[in-house]
Amino acid sequence: MTAIAQTQRPSRARKRDRRDPFRATPLTKAALIFTIFLSVFPLYWMVVIASRTTAQAVDVPPPLLPGGNLGENIRRVFATENANFITGLTNSLIVSSTVTVSVVLISTMAGFAFARLRFRGRKVLLGSILLTMMVPIQQMGVVPLYQLMVELEWTGTLQAVILPFLLNGFGVFLMTQYTEQAVPYELVEAARVDGASTMRIYWNVVLPAVRPGMAVLALQTFMLNWNEFMWPLIVLTPENPTVQVSISFLTGTHTTDYALIFTGTALSVLPLLIVFIVFGRQIVGGLMEGAVKA
């Protein structure tokens, strides 16, 4: 028994010394905690200032805990006439939702075509789309684009904000790469052998396979259009703004009401949080799936 115990001790010691390769080290945990703090603190600080008065917001040292003035600040935001905040929220929701649906639908169709259909000029067309990603078209083309909106008599209307963003070069590139990984050639050929048309293959084979990538693209597109400021400011009127333009009108003429601005910003962030909560699982799944396949 003594000999057996002596032979088992080294093996047990080796098991204790054997470290789990996936166990986080204290340094890794500290880095993660610091990263989470940097990510969450701006949102927390926004809520703190939104729940205070302007006088308290500029105190030194600044307040670190939420106050009790949030309800009054929200009432003031919606009561500010020149901001048209309710109109801004509604317009941003319409614009962002419409553009997101269009970008996701067109990008998945184009990605399927570039990734799994063979046609002449495919590489040239895909290369031209990649070139558009290297040029800041929105900034360089703002003058001719505005002239086009004037000719169409769309200035001051939501069409002027929706039309230029219905297609996204990055979305086409993303869905092309994702379709190449998620939809093998053999699956498409098997569907053709069974007599499925191209649109049926797209609808019944491709869309279920690329759903996580669609969720990632949808969230990114929704966020970009929700936070868009320059083009709506140029082409829309103050009476018919988007939410980011509405927030810019919350500033006073001679003074800056920080509590009012932070309250409007907090209200504008809520739809983004709701979208992330609804599609969060698919978004994380799509990112993890892409990372594993890469």
N, C-alpha and C positions, 0 to 999 in steps of 0.2 A: 504493500500500500504506500509505503514511504517512497519507493522508487517511482510509482505511478504519479504521486503528488508532485514529485520533483520534476517529472517530465511535463506535467500540465502547467506548472507555474510559468515557464518561459513563454508557452503559447498564449496564455492569458495576458501576460505582460505585453506581448507583441500586438494582441488585439486592442489593448488599451492605447498603445502608442500609435496604432494605425489611425490616421486622421481621415475623416470624411472629405473627399476632394470638393464637395459641393457646399460644405459648411462655411458660412461667412466668417471672416476674421473680424476682430474688434475694429480694425482700421476700416474695413468695408462697411460695417454697421455705422460707424461714425460718419463716413462719407455719405451714406444713404440718408441718415438723419439730417445732416447739413443740407443736402439737396432738397429733401422734403420741406425743410424750413424755408429755404429760399423760394420754393414754388408756392407755398401756402401763405407766407407772411404778407405778400402784396394784397391778396384777397382779404385776409383778416384785417389789414390796415385800412382797406377801402371800407369795410363794414364799420370799423371803429370811427372813422371820420364821418361816415354817413349817418351815424347815430349821435353825433355831437352838433353843437352850434358852431357857427363860423368862428366866434371868439375863442371857443375851446380848441378848435382845430389848429389854431396858430399859437397855442400856448407853448411856452418853453419851461420845463421839458414837455414834450407832446404827450397826450393821453395814450395809454396802452390798453385800456379796457373799454368795451362798448358803453355808450351812454343810453339815455332814454328818450332821445329826440328823433328816432328813426321815423316814426309815424308822421310826425309833423313835417319832416323833410320830404317824405314821399308826397304828402299833400301839396307842398309847395312846388314840387317838380311838376305835377300834373296841372297845377293852377297857373304856371308861368305861360302866359298867352303866346308870346313870340317864339317859344320853344316848340309848341305843337307836339308835345312828347307822345301822346297817344297815336297821333297820325304817323309820327316817326317810327314807333314800334310796329304799327300795322304795315306800313310800307316796307320796312326792312324784312318783316316776316314774309310778305308776298314776294319781294325781289329775291331773297335768299333761297326760299323754297323752290321758286320757278327755275332759277338758274341751277340749283343743285340737281333737280330732276333732269334738266336738259343735259347738263355736263355728264352726269353719271350714265344716262341712256346712250348718248352719242359716243362717249368714251368707251363703253363696253362693246358697242357695235363695231367701232373702228378698231379697238384692240383685238376683237375676234377676227376681223378681216385681215389685219396686218400679221397676226400670229399664226392663224391656221388656214387661211385661204391663199391660194396661189393665183396671182394675176400679174400682168405686165406693169412694171413701174412701181411695184410695191416698196422697194427699198428707197427709191427716189422720193416718193411721197412721204414715207416715214422720216427720211432725212430732212425734208423741208419742214416738217412739223417740229423736229428737234431744233432747227435753226430759229424758229419763232420763239423758242424758249430762251435763246441767248440774247434777244433784243428786247428792250423795254418798250413794247409796242404801245402800251397805254400812255406812257409819258411822252413818247416821241410823236404819237398820233393824236394827241388830245385836241389840237387845233383843227385838223381836217375832220376828225370825228365829230367835234362840236358843230362845224359847218354842215356836216351831213344831217345832224339832228335838226338844225335850223331849216334846212331845205325840206325835210320831212315834216316839219312843224310838230316835232315831238318834244321840244324843250318844255320843261315843267311837268312832264308826264313820266310815268314809271316805265314806259316802253324804252325811253332813252337810257335808263339804267339797266334794263334787263337785256336788251338786244346785243350789246357789245360783249357780253360775258357768257353767252349761251354755249360757247365751245371753248375748251381749254386744252392747249397743247400738252401740258403736263399730265392731264387726265388721260389723254390718248396714249402717251408714252407709258404711264403707270399701268394701265389696263392691258396694254400690249405685253409688257413684261410679265404681268401676273397671269395672263391667259396662257402664255408659253409654259409657265410652270405648273399651272393647275389643270390644264386641258391637254392631254396627250393627243398626238396625231391619230393613234389607234382608236381612241374613243370617237373622234369625229368620223373616221373612215367606217367604223362599225355602224354608226348612225346612218351614214349614206347607204351602206349595204342594205339596211333595213328599210330604205325608201324615204327617209326623212329629208325634207327640203332644207335649204340653208337657214331660213327663218325659224324653222322648227328646231334645228340643231342649236341655234342661238338661244331660243327660248327655253328649251327643255334640257339641254346639255351644258351649255356654256354658263348661263346665268346662275344656276345652283352652285356651280363649281367656283365661280369668282365672287360670290356674295361677300366674303370677308373683305376682299379688295374694294368692292363697291362701297362698303360701309366706311372704310378709311377715306376714300375719295369724297364721299358725301359729307363727312364731317369737315374735312379740310376746305371743301368748296363752300359749305355753309358758313364757316368761320370767316373765310376771306371776304365773302360778299357782305356778311353782317358787319364786319369791321371796315368796309370800304368807306372812305371819307372824301377824297379829292374829287372824283368824278361826280358823285351826287351833289356835292357843293357847287360844282360848276353848272350842271345841267338842270338842277331842280330849283324850284322857288322856295323861299322861306315858309310859305304856307303849306307846302307839300314836300317835307323833307324826309330823309331816312333818320334812323335813331342816332347815328353818329353826328349828323348835322344838327339834330335837335340838342344834343349835349353841348355843342359849341355855342348855342344860343342861351345856355344857362348862365354864362358868365355875365356879370354886371357891366354897366357902361364905364364906371369909374373905379369900381372895386371888384374883387373876385370872391364869390361866395363858394368857398371850398366845400362846405358841407353839402350845398346844393349840387355841385358838379359830381362829387363822389357818390351821392345818392342816385343821380341819374346814371352814372357809370355802373353802379351795382345793379340797378334795374335792367340795364342793357345786357349784363352778363348772365342774368337768369335764364334766358332762352338757350344760350350756349350750354349751360350746365344741364338743362333738361335734355337737350339733344344728346349730350355725352352720356347721361345716365341711361337713356333709352337704348342707344346703340353701343354702349360701352363694351359689352361682352363681345360683340362681333368685331369691334374695332381692335380690341386687344388680341382677339383670336387671329385677325388678319395680319397684324404686325408680327405676332409670334410665328405664324405659319410661314410668312415671308422670310423671317430670320432663320427658321429651321431649314427651309429649302435653299436659301442662299448658302 
